[in-house]
């Protein structure tokens, strides 16, 4: 299952495994104790983007050839 990084307007971030970005936002709301239907801080205010594992590994120095 793909991973998504969910960001709240307050600056909070969370990485979750989900089918799609909508499910990722709902899971983040559940984790943070926010009502998903809340207009100001629920699903509508969150942003979710798919995390590319290879880019993350390269950024952290764990990509191909990192130990050479």
N, C-alpha and C positions, 0 to 999 in steps of 0.2 A: 504494500500500500504506500502511496506517495506521502511525503511529509510536506507540511505547510507551516510557514512562519506567520503567525497572526499578530497584528499590531493594533493596539488601542490608541485613541487620541491622547490618552494620558502618558503614553510612552512605554507602557507594559508590552512585553513580547513573550510569546510562547510558541514552541514548535510542537506540533501534534501530527499524528498519522491519521489521515482521513481519505475518503473517496474523492471528495472535491472540496473547493474552498468554502462552500456553504456549510458543509458538515464540520469543517475545521473551525469556522467561526462559532458554531453552536457548541462544539466541545470546549472551546476557549471560554465561552460564557459560563458553561457548567463548572469548569475548573475555577474561575474567578468568582463564582457566586452571583453572576449578573443574570437578570431575566432577559432571555433572547429577544423578546418582543418590545423591550424598552427602547423608545425612539432615540434618546440621547446617548445611551451607553450600551445598547444591545448590538445585535447583528448588523444593523444598518450603519453603525459608526465604526465598525472594525474593518481592517484590510487584511487580506490573506494572500500570500504569494507562495507558489510552489518552490520548495528548496531543491536546488540541483546538487545532488550529493557530490558529484565530481568537482564542481566549483568550490564547494565547502572544503573538500579534502585538499584541493590545491591551495586555497587560502590559508589553511592551517598547516601547510607543509607536509601533508601526508599523501600527496598525489604520486604519480608514477615517477620514479627516479629520485625520490626525496631523500632516501638513505644512502645515496651514492656519494 
